[in-house]
């Protein structure tokens, strides 16, 4: 197979992965606390083909990076909504281990535990926070009160710079690294941090990636239908 095929097909594969990434960002543009993904591509030399054809260069996806810049704050006036001011993550207890999120849309589980939309407990400094059926307030320092009585304090953690955080669906992340507790957490009650995805920017990038994919597809078609067919025709005449 000619080296041009490898170049075009690897480019198409990279664009398909980019389309998946962009689609996920657009689908989560209204998910509180969601962080956008930034993708890159890089050149990958193929020594065997390069030595023979001097033309085969693959394109592969580079390291995907999560954009952790804060999203805009939106006032909801809901007593169980809370936005993190500055850096940090809430800690969520799941069957698969701890997860970390900036989505402060909290709920009251049937057993009275403060939880996420998915029903996983949001941890306080002393473990899960149990609340009853009374009026709940969350103070700026993360103290959770029910009928004015303190029932726990939200645990806010962060990680050392450069710590890899892997997405675990939507606005949650996982890591094997040990979190560091933030001594003086700061929250805004009745507010949610929105996704930091720019829908306009993502749609523009989606259009560009789609055009690039169509161009590469056309290049493969030309190689198969015109170049190869012409070569076969000329060789057949000899």
C-alpha positions in Angstrom: 0.0 0.0 0.0 1.4 3.4 -0.9 2.6 5.7 1.9 0.0 8.3 1.1 -2.7 5.9 2.2 -1.2 5.6 5.7 -0.8 9.4 6.0 -4.5 10.0 5.0 -6.0 7.1 6.9 -4.1 8.0 10.1 -5.3 11.6 9.7 -8.9 10.4 9.4 -8.6 8.3 12.5 -7.2 11.3 14.5 -10.1 13.5 13.2 -12.7 10.8 14.2 -11.2 10.8 17.8 -11.4 14.7 17.7 -15.1 14.5 16.7 -15.8 12.2 19.7 -14.1 14.6 22.0 -15.9 17.7 20.6 -19.2 15.9 20.7 -18.7 15.0 24.4 -17.9 18.7 25.2 -20.9 20.0 23.4 -23.2 17.4 25.0 -21.9 18.5 28.5 -22.0 22.2 27.8 -24.9 22.6 30.3 -23.4 20.1 32.9 -22.4 22.0 36.1 -18.7 21.7 36.9 -17.8 20.1 33.6 -14.3 20.8 32.2 -13.5 20.9 28.5 -11.0 18.6 26.8 -8.2 20.0 24.7 -6.7 17.5 22.1 -3.5 17.6 20.1 -2.0 15.5 17.3 1.6 14.6 16.7 3.7 13.1 13.9 4.6 9.4 14.3 7.4 8.2 12.1 7.2 4.6 10.9 10.8 3.5 10.4 10.1 0.4 8.3 7.9 2.1 5.8 10.0 5.3 5.8 13.1 3.3 4.9 11.3 1.7 2.0 9.0 4.4 0.7 10.4 7.6 2.1 6.8 8.7 2.3 4.9 7.1 5.1 4.2 9.4 8.0 1.4 8.6 10.5 -0.6 11.2 12.4 -1.6 10.1 15.9 -3.4 11.7 18.8 -1.2 13.5 21.3 -1.9 13.8 25.0 -5.4 15.0 25.8 -5.5 17.8 28.4 -8.4 18.9 30.6 -9.0 22.6 30.8 -9.5 23.2 34.5 -10.3 26.9 34.2 -13.3 27.8 36.3 -16.7 28.2 34.6 -19.1 31.1 35.1 -21.2 31.2 38.3 -25.0 31.0 38.0 -27.3 31.9 40.8 -30.0 29.2 41.5 -31.1 30.2 45.0 -31.4 26.5 45.7 -30.2 25.7 49.3 -28.4 22.5 48.2 -26.5 24.1 45.3 -23.0 25.2 46.1 -20.1 26.6 44.0 -16.4 26.3 44.9 -14.5 29.6 45.1 -11.0 29.2 43.7 -9.2 25.9 43.4 -10.3 22.5 44.7 -12.7 19.6 44.4 -15.5 18.0 46.4 -14.8 14.4 47.3 -17.4 11.8 46.3 -17.6 8.3 47.7 -18.4 5.7 45.0 -18.4 1.9 44.9 -15.2 2.2 42.8 -13.3 4.5 45.1 -13.2 8.2 45.7 -14.0 10.6 42.9 -13.5 14.3 42.6 -15.9 17.0 41.2 -16.7 20.7 41.1 -20.3 20.0 40.4 -22.1 21.4 43.5 -25.6 20.3 42.6 -26.2 18.3 45.7 -29.2 16.2 46.8 -30.7 14.7 49.9 -30.7 10.9 49.6 -33.5 8.8 50.9 -31.4 7.8 53.9 -30.6 11.4 54.6 -27.0 11.4 53.3 -25.9 14.5 51.3 -25.2 13.2 47.8 -24.6 13.9 44.1 -27.2 13.6 41.4 -26.0 10.0 40.9 -26.7 9.2 44.5 -23.1 8.9 45.7 -22.3 10.4 49.1 -20.4 13.8 49.2 -17.8 13.5 51.9 -17.4 15.9 54.8 -14.2 16.3 56.9 -15.5 13.5 59.1 -17.1 11.3 56.4 -20.6 11.3 54.8 -22.8 14.1 56.0 -26.2 13.0 57.4 -29.1 15.5 57.1 -32.7 15.1 58.2 -35.8 16.6 56.7 -35.3 20.1 58.1 -34.1 23.3 56.4 -30.5 23.0 55.2 -28.0 25.8 54.8 -24.4 25.7 53.5 -22.1 28.4 54.8 -19.2 30.0 53.1 -16.6 27.8 54.9 -18.5 24.7 53.9 -20.3 24.1 57.2 -23.6 22.3 56.6 -26.4 23.2 59.0 -29.9 21.7 59.4 -32.3 23.9 61.3 -29.3 26.1 62.3 -27.4 23.2 63.9 -24.1 22.1 62.3 -24.2 18.6 61.0 -20.9 18.5 59.1 -18.4 20.4 56.9 -17.8 19.8 53.2 -14.4 18.4 52.5 -12.5 20.4 49.8 -9.3 19.0 48.4 -6.7 19.7 45.7 -3.7 18.0 44.1 -0.1 18.9 43.5 0.6 20.7 40.2 0.9 18.2 37.3 -1.1 15.4 39.0 -2.9 13.5 36.3 -6.7 13.5 36.7 -8.7 11.1 34.5 -12.2 11.8 33.6 -14.7 9.4 35.1 -17.8 10.4 33.2 -19.3 13.9 33.1 -17.8 16.2 35.7 -16.1 13.6 37.9 -12.4 12.7 37.9 -10.3 9.9 39.4 -6.7 9.6 40.3 -4.4 7.4 42.3 -2.7 10.4 43.8 -3.4 11.3 47.4 -5.5 14.5 47.7 -4.4 17.5 49.9 -7.1 19.0 52.1 -7.6 22.8 51.7 -7.4 24.4 55.1 -9.7 27.3 54.4 -12.3 26.3 51.9 -14.6 28.9 50.4 -18.0 28.2 48.9 -20.9 30.3 47.5 -24.3 28.8 48.4 -27.3 28.9 46.1 -24.9 29.1 43.1 -23.5 26.6 40.6 -20.3 26.7 38.6 -21.3 26.1 35.0 -19.4 24.2 32.4 -16.4 26.0 31.0 -17.1 24.8 27.4 -17.5 27.5 24.8 -20.3 26.1 22.6 -19.5 28.6 19.8 -15.8 27.7 19.9 -16.6 24.0 19.9 -19.0 24.2 17.0 -16.4 26.2 15.0 -13.8 23.5 15.7 -16.3 20.8 14.9 -16.9 22.3 11.5 -13.1 22.6 10.8 -12.5 18.9 11.8 -15.4 17.7 9.7 -14.0 19.6 6.7 -10.5 18.1 7.2 -12.0 14.6 7.5 -13.9 15.1 4.2 -10.7 16.3 2.5 -8.7 13.3 3.7 -11.6 11.0 2.6 -11.5 12.6 -0.8 -7.7 12.1 -1.0 -8.1 8.4 -0.2 -10.8 8.1 -2.9 -8.5 9.8 -5.5 -5.6 7.5 -4.6 -7.8 4.4 -5.0 -9.9 5.3 -8.0 -7.6 7.5 -10.0 -3.9 7.0 -9.2 -4.1 3.2 -8.6 -6.5 2.7 -11.5 -4.2 4.7 -13.8 -1.2 2.8 -12.7 -2.9 -0.6 -13.4 -4.1 0.6 -16.8 -0.6 1.8 -17.9 1.0 -1.4 -16.6 -1.6 -3.5 -18.4 -0.7 -1.9 -21.8 3.0 -2.9 -21.5 
